[in-house]
Amino acid sequence: MNLKDKLLSSYLAFQETMELDNSMSELRDKSIRNFEEHGFPTRKEENWKYTSLNSIVKNDFSLTPAKEDTIEFRDVKKYFIH
C-alpha cells in the first residue's frame, strides 16, 4: 500500500472516532477529498517545481505505533511532591 492510500485509510479510521458535526470536520473532509483527488504535489505544479517529494512518498511509513505507550499512575506516583 502506498503512502497516499495509507493516509486515506487512516483518515477513515480517525473519522470514525471523531465528532462529525462541527466546522473542523467539514474542513478536514474537504481537505481529504482534495488530497484524494490530487494526491501529493509534483514538480509539474508551478509552486512545487523545485521541490521533489519522492524521498518522502517512496518511504514505507508506519502510521500507527507498533506498541501503545501508555503511562500508568504507578509509573509517575514516585515523582509526586507531597
Biopython code that builds the backbone (N, CA, C, O; Angstrom):
import numpy as np
from Bio.PDB.StructureBuilder import StructureBuilder

atoms = [
    (1, "MET", "N", (0.850, -1.170, 0.000)),
    (1, "MET", "CA", (0.000, 0.000, 0.000)),
    (1, "MET", "C", (0.905, 1.245, 0.000)),
    (1, "MET", "O", (1.829, 1.346, 0.807)),
    (2, "ASN", "N", (0.631, 2.179, -0.903)),
    (2, "ASN", "CA", (1.457, 3.374, -0.963)),
    (2, "ASN", "C", (1.040, 4.374, 0.122)),
    (2, "ASN", "O", (0.012, 4.199, 0.776)),
    (3, "LEU", "N", (1.845, 5.420, 0.304)),
    (3, "LEU", "CA", (1.628, 6.379, 1.382)),
    (3, "LEU", "C", (0.286, 7.091, 1.250)),
    (3, "LEU", "O", (-0.395, 7.314, 2.251)),
    (4, "LYS", "N", (-0.094, 7.444, 0.051)),
    (4, "LYS", "CA", (-1.377, 8.121, -0.151)),
    (4, "LYS", "C", (-2.526, 7.239, 0.335)),
    (4, "LYS", "O", (-3.418, 7.712, 1.041)),
    (5, "ASP", "N", (-2.508, 5.964, -0.038)),
    (5, "ASP", "CA", (-3.559, 5.046, 0.383)),
    (5, "ASP", "C", (-3.558, 4.841, 1.897)),
    (5, "ASP", "O", (-4.616, 4.730, 2.517)),
    (6, "LYS", "N", (-2.363, 4.793, 2.486)),
    (6, "LYS", "CA", (-2.273, 4.656, 3.939)),
    (6, "LYS", "C", (-2.880, 5.865, 4.638)),
    (6, "LYS", "O", (-3.607, 5.720, 5.621)),
    (7, "LEU", "N", (-2.582, 7.052, 4.132)),
    (7, "LEU", "CA", (-3.123, 8.264, 4.737)),
    (7, "LEU", "C", (-4.640, 8.320, 4.608)),
    (7, "LEU", "O", (-5.335, 8.695, 5.552)),
    (8, "LEU", "N", (-5.144, 7.951, 3.448)),
    (8, "LEU", "CA", (-6.595, 7.957, 3.246)),
    (8, "LEU", "C", (-7.294, 6.943, 4.147)),
    (8, "LEU", "O", (-8.329, 7.251, 4.738)),
    (9, "SER", "N", (-6.744, 5.751, 4.256)),
    (9, "SER", "CA", (-7.388, 4.738, 5.101)),
    (9, "SER", "C", (-7.276, 5.093, 6.576)),
    (9, "SER", "O", (-8.197, 4.824, 7.346)),
    (10, "SER", "N", (-6.153, 5.698, 6.983)),
    (10, "SER", "CA", (-6.044, 6.091, 8.388)),
    (10, "SER", "C", (-6.981, 7.249, 8.700)),
    (10, "SER", "O", (-7.459, 7.368, 9.828)),
    (11, "TYR", "N", (-7.249, 8.101, 7.721)),
    (11, "TYR", "CA", (-8.217, 9.172, 7.938)),
    (11, "TYR", "C", (-9.614, 8.595, 8.153)),
    (11, "TYR", "O", (-10.359, 9.064, 9.012)),
    (12, "LEU", "N", (-9.960, 7.589, 7.380)),
    (12, "LEU", "CA", (-11.271, 6.954, 7.551)),
    (12, "LEU", "C", (-11.406, 6.350, 8.947)),
    (12, "LEU", "O", (-12.465, 6.447, 9.568)),
    (13, "ALA", "N", (-10.336, 5.726, 9.440)),
    (13, "ALA", "CA", (-10.363, 5.164, 10.789)),
    (13, "ALA", "C", (-10.445, 6.283, 11.829)),
    (13, "ALA", "O", (-11.163, 6.156, 12.821)),
    (14, "PHE", "N", (-9.718, 7.368, 11.607)),
    (14, "PHE", "CA", (-9.747, 8.518, 12.507)),
    (14, "PHE", "C", (-11.135, 9.149, 12.534)),
    (14, "PHE", "O", (-11.627, 9.540, 13.592)),
    (15, "GLN", "N", (-11.751, 9.243, 11.386)),
    (15, "GLN", "CA", (-13.055, 9.879, 11.250)),
    (15, "GLN", "C", (-14.118, 9.142, 12.067)),
    (15, "GLN", "O", (-15.044, 9.764, 12.588)),
    (16, "GLU", "N", (-13.989, 7.842, 12.176)),
    (16, "GLU", "CA", (-14.958, 7.053, 12.936)),
    (16, "GLU", "C", (-14.925, 7.381, 14.422)),
    (16, "GLU", "O", (-15.920, 7.180, 15.119)),
    (17, "THR", "N", (-13.807, 7.878, 14.913)),
    (17, "THR", "CA", (-13.668, 8.166, 16.337)),
    (17, "THR", "C", (-13.997, 9.617, 16.678)),
    (17, "THR", "O", (-14.065, 9.971, 17.855)),
    (18, "MET", "N", (-14.201, 10.452, 15.677)),
    (18, "MET", "CA", (-14.397, 11.881, 15.915)),
    (18, "MET", "C", (-15.860, 12.284, 15.828)),
    (18, "MET", "O", (-16.686, 11.598, 15.225)),
    (19, "GLU", "N", (-16.150, 13.413, 16.446)),
    (19, "GLU", "CA", (-17.471, 14.024, 16.351)),
    (19, "GLU", "C", (-17.595, 14.635, 14.959)),
    (19, "GLU", "O", (-16.726, 15.402, 14.544)),
    (20, "LEU", "N", (-18.641, 14.314, 14.248)),
    (20, "LEU", "CA", (-18.754, 14.724, 12.853)),
    (20, "LEU", "C", (-19.520, 16.024, 12.646)),
    (20, "LEU", "O", (-19.524, 16.556, 11.536)),
    (21, "ASP", "N", (-20.157, 16.541, 13.663)),
    (21, "ASP", "CA", (-21.000, 17.720, 13.494)),
    (21, "ASP", "C", (-20.319, 18.996, 13.967)),
    (21, "ASP", "O", (-20.820, 19.670, 14.868)),
    (22, "ASN", "N", (-19.195, 19.330, 13.375)),
    (22, "ASN", "CA", (-18.562, 20.605, 13.692)),
    (22, "ASN", "C", (-17.848, 21.143, 12.459)),
    (22, "ASN", "O", (-17.657, 20.426, 11.477)),
    (23, "SER", "N", (-17.460, 22.403, 12.519)),
    (23, "SER", "CA", (-16.857, 23.047, 11.348)),
    (23, "SER", "C", (-15.496, 22.449, 10.994)),
    (23, "SER", "O", (-15.117, 22.437, 9.823)),
    (24, "MET", "N", (-14.762, 21.957, 11.981)),
    (24, "MET", "CA", (-13.456, 21.352, 11.695)),
    (24, "MET", "C", (-13.610, 20.061, 10.907)),
    (24, "MET", "O", (-12.788, 19.766, 10.040)),
    (25, "SER", "N", (-14.639, 19.293, 11.192)),
    (25, "SER", "CA", (-14.816, 18.047, 10.448)),
    (25, "SER", "C", (-15.139, 18.334, 8.990)),
    (25, "SER", "O", (-14.716, 17.592, 8.103)),
    (26, "GLU", "N", (-15.885, 19.408, 8.732)),
    (26, "GLU", "CA", (-16.165, 19.801, 7.346)),
    (26, "GLU", "C", (-14.887, 20.201, 6.622)),
    (26, "GLU", "O", (-14.680, 19.840, 5.464)),
    (27, "LEU", "N", (-14.038, 20.942, 7.308)),
    (27, "LEU", "CA", (-12.760, 21.363, 6.720)),
    (27, "LEU", "C", (-11.855, 20.158, 6.464)),
    (27, "LEU", "O", (-11.217, 20.066, 5.415)),
    (28, "ARG", "N", (-11.802, 19.230, 7.432)),
    (28, "ARG", "CA", (-10.994, 18.017, 7.247)),
    (28, "ARG", "C", (-11.510, 17.197, 6.072)),
    (28, "ARG", "O", (-10.728, 16.706, 5.258)),
    (29, "ASP", "N", (-12.831, 17.052, 5.988)),
    (29, "ASP", "CA", (-13.409, 16.272, 4.883)),
    (29, "ASP", "C", (-13.097, 16.903, 3.530)),
    (29, "ASP", "O", (-12.757, 16.202, 2.577)),
    (30, "LYS", "N", (-13.211, 18.214, 3.447)),
    (30, "LYS", "CA", (-12.908, 18.915, 2.199)),
    (30, "LYS", "C", (-11.437, 18.728, 1.829)),
    (30, "LYS", "O", (-11.103, 18.506, 0.665)),
    (31, "SER", "N", (-10.567, 18.819, 2.829)),
    (31, "SER", "CA", (-9.129, 18.670, 2.586)),
    (31, "SER", "C", (-8.777, 17.261, 2.140)),
    (31, "SER", "O", (-7.973, 17.081, 1.225)),
    (32, "ILE", "N", (-9.370, 16.263, 2.777)),
    (32, "ILE", "CA", (-9.034, 14.887, 2.411)),
    (32, "ILE", "C", (-9.588, 14.538, 1.035)),
    (32, "ILE", "O", (-8.975, 13.760, 0.304)),
    (33, "ARG", "N", (-10.729, 15.097, 0.675)),
    (33, "ARG", "CA", (-11.255, 14.883, -0.688)),
    (33, "ARG", "C", (-10.324, 15.505, -1.723)),
    (33, "ARG", "O", (-10.091, 14.921, -2.781)),
    (34, "ASN", "N", (-9.792, 16.685, -1.423)),
    (34, "ASN", "CA", (-8.838, 17.340, -2.315)),
    (34, "ASN", "C", (-7.571, 16.495, -2.442)),
    (34, "ASN", "O", (-7.048, 16.315, -3.542)),
    (35, "PHE", "N", (-7.079, 15.976, -1.311)),
    (35, "PHE", "CA", (-5.890, 15.127, -1.341)),
    (35, "PHE", "C", (-6.163, 13.836, -2.103)),
    (35, "PHE", "O", (-5.306, 13.360, -2.847)),
    (36, "GLU", "N", (-7.344, 13.272, -1.923)),
    (36, "GLU", "CA", (-7.699, 12.044, -2.631)),
    (36, "GLU", "C", (-7.720, 12.272, -4.142)),
    (36, "GLU", "O", (-7.296, 11.411, -4.913)),
    (37, "GLU", "N", (-8.207, 13.417, -4.548)),
    (37, "GLU", "CA", (-8.296, 13.734, -5.974)),
    (37, "GLU", "C", (-6.936, 14.076, -6.578)),
    (37, "GLU", "O", (-6.606, 13.615, -7.671)),
    (38, "HIS", "N", (-6.153, 14.876, -5.873)),
    (38, "HIS", "CA", (-4.901, 15.386, -6.442)),
    (38, "HIS", "C", (-3.646, 14.670, -5.949)),
    (38, "HIS", "O", (-2.631, 14.657, -6.646)),
    (39, "GLY", "N", (-3.700, 14.081, -4.768)),
    (39, "GLY", "CA", (-2.526, 13.407, -4.222)),
    (39, "GLY", "C", (-1.459, 14.397, -3.802)),
    (39, "GLY", "O", (-1.745, 15.569, -3.557)),
    (40, "PHE", "N", (-0.230, 13.919, -3.721)),
    (40, "PHE", "CA", (0.889, 14.778, -3.349)),
    (40, "PHE", "C", (1.254, 15.687, -4.517)),
    (40, "PHE", "O", (1.118, 15.287, -5.673)),
    (41, "PRO", "N", (1.712, 16.893, -4.236)),
    (41, "PRO", "CA", (2.119, 17.782, -5.330)),
    (41, "PRO", "C", (3.351, 17.234, -6.047)),
    (41, "PRO", "O", (4.182, 16.557, -5.443)),
    (42, "THR", "N", (3.455, 17.531, -7.321)),
    (42, "THR", "CA", (4.598, 17.094, -8.118)),
    (42, "THR", "C", (5.310, 18.313, -8.690)),
    (42, "THR", "O", (4.845, 19.444, -8.550)),
    (43, "ARG", "N", (6.431, 18.067, -9.328)),
    (43, "ARG", "CA", (7.204, 19.155, -9.934)),
    (43, "ARG", "C", (6.489, 19.782, -11.127)),
    (43, "ARG", "O", (6.892, 20.845, -11.601)),
    (44, "LYS", "N", (5.446, 19.144, -11.608)),
    (44, "LYS", "CA", (4.691, 19.703, -12.725)),
    (44, "LYS", "C", (3.850, 20.897, -12.293)),
    (44, "LYS", "O", (3.404, 21.680, -13.132)),
    (45, "GLU", "N", (3.635, 21.039, -10.993)),
    (45, "GLU", "CA", (2.897, 22.179, -10.466)),
    (45, "GLU", "C", (3.876, 23.317, -10.205)),
    (45, "GLU", "O", (4.934, 23.105, -9.613)),
    (46, "GLU", "N", (3.533, 24.505, -10.639)),
    (46, "GLU", "CA", (4.428, 25.655, -10.601)),
    (46, "GLU", "C", (5.033, 25.897, -9.213)),
    (46, "GLU", "O", (6.240, 26.107, -9.093)),
    (47, "ASN", "N", (4.218, 25.869, -8.184)),
    (47, "ASN", "CA", (4.716, 26.158, -6.839)),
    (47, "ASN", "C", (5.635, 25.074, -6.287)),
    (47, "ASN", "O", (6.328, 25.300, -5.295)),
    (48, "TRP", "N", (5.650, 23.907, -6.912)),
    (48, "TRP", "CA", (6.454, 22.794, -6.427)),
    (48, "TRP", "C", (7.540, 22.387, -7.424)),
    (48, "TRP", "O", (8.140, 21.324, -7.270)),
    (49, "LYS", "N", (7.803, 23.204, -8.434)),
    (49, "LYS", "CA", (8.719, 22.774, -9.493)),
    (49, "LYS", "C", (10.156, 22.574, -9.028)),
    (49, "LYS", "O", (10.917, 21.873, -9.694)),
    (50, "TYR", "N", (10.544, 23.164, -7.917)),
    (50, "TYR", "CA", (11.909, 22.985, -7.402)),
    (50, "TYR", "C", (11.951, 22.056, -6.195)),
    (50, "TYR", "O", (12.999, 21.901, -5.569)),
    (51, "THR", "N", (10.836, 21.445, -5.869)),
    (51, "THR", "CA", (10.765, 20.588, -4.682)),
    (51, "THR", "C", (10.263, 19.203, -5.068)),
    (51, "THR", "O", (9.172, 19.052, -5.618)),
    (52, "SER", "N", (11.064, 18.214, -4.774)),
    (52, "SER", "CA", (10.665, 16.832, -5.032)),
    (52, "SER", "C", (10.266, 16.172, -3.718)),
    (52, "SER", "O", (10.992, 16.256, -2.727)),
    (53, "LEU", "N", (9.127, 15.524, -3.715)),
    (53, "LEU", "CA", (8.669, 14.802, -2.536)),
    (53, "LEU", "C", (8.919, 13.304, -2.653)),
    (53, "LEU", "O", (8.442, 12.530, -1.822)),
    (54, "ASN", "N", (9.649, 12.895, -3.660)),
    (54, "ASN", "CA", (9.881, 11.468, -3.891)),
    (54, "ASN", "C", (10.509, 10.774, -2.696)),
    (54, "ASN", "O", (10.142, 9.642, -2.383)),
    (55, "SER", "N", (11.447, 11.427, -2.022)),
    (55, "SER", "CA", (12.096, 10.779, -0.878)),
    (55, "SER", "C", (11.113, 10.528, 0.253)),
    (55, "SER", "O", (11.308, 9.605, 1.044)),
    (56, "ILE", "N", (10.077, 11.318, 0.344)),
    (56, "ILE", "CA", (9.060, 11.126, 1.382)),
    (56, "ILE", "C", (8.011, 10.111, 0.928)),
    (56, "ILE", "O", (7.653, 9.196, 1.669)),
    (57, "VAL", "N", (7.534, 10.286, -0.280)),
    (57, "VAL", "CA", (6.442, 9.456, -0.783)),
    (57, "VAL", "C", (6.876, 8.004, -0.986)),
    (57, "VAL", "O", (6.067, 7.092, -0.818)),
    (58, "LYS", "N", (8.117, 7.783, -1.338)),
    (58, "LYS", "CA", (8.595, 6.432, -1.632)),
    (58, "LYS", "C", (8.874, 5.616, -0.373)),
    (58, "LYS", "O", (8.968, 4.391, -0.450)),
    (59, "ASN", "N", (9.010, 6.270, 0.789)),
    (59, "ASN", "CA", (9.261, 5.544, 2.038)),
    (59, "ASN", "C", (8.008, 4.816, 2.496)),
    (59, "ASN", "O", (6.886, 5.231, 2.206)),
    (60, "ASP", "N", (8.217, 3.745, 3.203)),
    (60, "ASP", "CA", (7.105, 2.972, 3.749)),
    (60, "ASP", "C", (6.933, 3.356, 5.216)),
    (60, "ASP", "O", (7.539, 2.750, 6.099)),
    (61, "PHE", "N", (6.112, 4.356, 5.464)),
    (61, "PHE", "CA", (5.886, 4.838, 6.812)),
    (61, "PHE", "C", (4.836, 3.990, 7.505)),
    (61, "PHE", "O", (3.884, 3.516, 6.885)),
    (62, "SER", "N", (5.028, 3.809, 8.796)),
    (62, "SER", "CA", (4.017, 3.171, 9.618)),
    (62, "SER", "C", (3.234, 4.288, 10.294)),
    (62, "SER", "O", (3.815, 5.106, 11.007)),
    (63, "LEU", "N", (1.941, 4.332, 10.081)),
    (63, "LEU", "CA", (1.131, 5.422, 10.605)),
    (63, "LEU", "C", (0.577, 5.139, 11.990)),
    (63, "LEU", "O", (0.072, 6.043, 12.656)),
    (64, "THR", "N", (0.667, 3.918, 12.418)),
    (64, "THR", "CA", (0.212, 3.575, 13.755)),
    (64, "THR", "C", (1.381, 3.021, 14.543)),
    (64, "THR", "O", (2.214, 2.308, 13.984)),
    (65, "PRO", "N", (1.461, 3.324, 15.802)),
    (65, "PRO", "CA", (2.567, 2.802, 16.597)),
    (65, "PRO", "C", (2.490, 1.288, 16.732)),
    (65, "PRO", "O", (1.406, 0.711, 16.813)),
    (66, "ALA", "N", (3.651, 0.659, 16.754)),
    (66, "ALA", "CA", (3.693, -0.788, 16.894)),
    (66, "ALA", "C", (3.203, -1.210, 18.278)),
    (66, "ALA", "O", (2.582, -2.262, 18.431)),
    (67, "LYS", "N", (3.486, -0.383, 19.280)),
    (67, "LYS", "CA", (3.091, -0.680, 20.641)),
    (67, "LYS", "C", (2.534, 0.597, 21.252)),
    (67, "LYS", "O", (3.104, 1.675, 21.083)),
    (68, "GLU", "N", (1.452, 0.474, 21.940)),
    (68, "GLU", "CA", (0.867, 1.648, 22.568)),
    (68, "GLU", "C", (1.658, 1.997, 23.820)),
    (68, "GLU", "O", (1.840, 1.162, 24.706)),
    (69, "ASP", "N", (2.123, 3.228, 23.885)),
    (69, "ASP", "CA", (2.883, 3.692, 25.043)),
    (69, "ASP", "C", (1.946, 4.445, 25.978)),
    (69, "ASP", "O", (1.684, 5.634, 25.792)),
    (70, "THR", "N", (1.457, 3.750, 26.965)),
    (70, "THR", "CA", (0.581, 4.396, 27.931)),
    (70, "THR", "C", (1.308, 4.519, 29.248)),
    (70, "THR", "O", (2.154, 3.694, 29.594)),
    (71, "ILE", "N", (0.970, 5.547, 29.963)),
    (71, "ILE", "CA", (1.579, 5.782, 31.265)),
    (71, "ILE", "C", (0.547, 5.473, 32.331)),
    (71, "ILE", "O", (-0.585, 5.954, 32.285)),
    (72, "GLU", "N", (0.951, 4.678, 33.270)),
    (72, "GLU", "CA", (0.080, 4.306, 34.378)),
    (72, "GLU", "C", (0.376, 5.195, 35.582)),
    (72, "GLU", "O", (1.467, 5.754, 35.703)),
    (73, "PHE", "N", (-0.595, 5.315, 36.457)),
    (73, "PHE", "CA", (-0.437, 6.121, 37.658)),
    (73, "PHE", "C", (0.760, 5.644, 38.481)),
    (73, "PHE", "O", (1.518, 6.461, 39.001)),
    (74, "ARG", "N", (0.929, 4.349, 38.599)),
    (74, "ARG", "CA", (2.042, 3.809, 39.392)),
    (74, "ARG", "C", (3.403, 4.209, 38.829)),
    (74, "ARG", "O", (4.389, 4.265, 39.565)),
    (75, "ASP", "N", (3.459, 4.487, 37.527)),
    (75, "ASP", "CA", (4.722, 4.887, 36.903)),
    (75, "ASP", "C", (5.151, 6.296, 37.308)),
    (75, "ASP", "O", (6.347, 6.578, 37.386)),
    (76, "VAL", "N", (4.205, 7.168, 37.563)),
    (76, "VAL", "CA", (4.537, 8.564, 37.875)),
    (76, "VAL", "C", (4.354, 8.912, 39.349)),
    (76, "VAL", "O", (4.743, 9.999, 39.777)),
    (77, "LYS", "N", (3.776, 8.021, 40.117)),
    (77, "LYS", "CA", (3.481, 8.289, 41.530)),
    (77, "LYS", "C", (4.731, 8.664, 42.311)),
    (77, "LYS", "O", (4.670, 9.536, 43.177)),
    (78, "LYS", "N", (5.848, 8.035, 42.030)),
    (78, "LYS", "CA", (7.079, 8.295, 42.794)),
    (78, "LYS", "C", (7.634, 9.705, 42.552)),
    (78, "LYS", "O", (8.497, 10.166, 43.299)),
    (79, "TYR", "N", (7.145, 10.389, 41.515)),
    (79, "TYR", "CA", (7.618, 11.740, 41.215)),
    (79, "TYR", "C", (6.737, 12.833, 41.813)),
    (79, "TYR", "O", (7.059, 14.013, 41.676)),
    (80, "PHE", "N", (5.650, 12.479, 42.463)),
    (80, "PHE", "CA", (4.768, 13.455, 43.081)),
    (80, "PHE", "C", (5.442, 14.113, 44.271)),
    (80, "PHE", "O", (6.185, 13.471, 45.013)),
    (81, "ILE", "N", (5.176, 15.395, 44.446)),
    (81, "ILE", "CA", (5.652, 16.123, 45.614)),
    (81, "ILE", "C", (4.494, 16.194, 46.610)),
    (81, "ILE", "O", (3.414, 16.692, 46.292)),
    (82, "HIS", "N", (4.731, 15.703, 47.782)),
    (82, "HIS", "CA", (3.653, 15.661, 48.778)),
    (82, "HIS", "C", (3.635, 16.908, 49.631)),
    (82, "HIS", "O", (2.791, 17.037, 50.518)),
]
sb = StructureBuilder()
sb.init_structure("model")
sb.init_model(0)
sb.init_chain("A")
sb.init_seg("    ")
for serial, (resi, resn, name, xyz) in enumerate(atoms, 1):
    if name == "N":
        sb.init_residue(resn, " ", resi, " ")
    sb.init_atom(name, np.array(xyz, "f"), 0.0, 1.0, " ", f" {name:<3s}", serial, name[0])
structure = sb.get_structure()
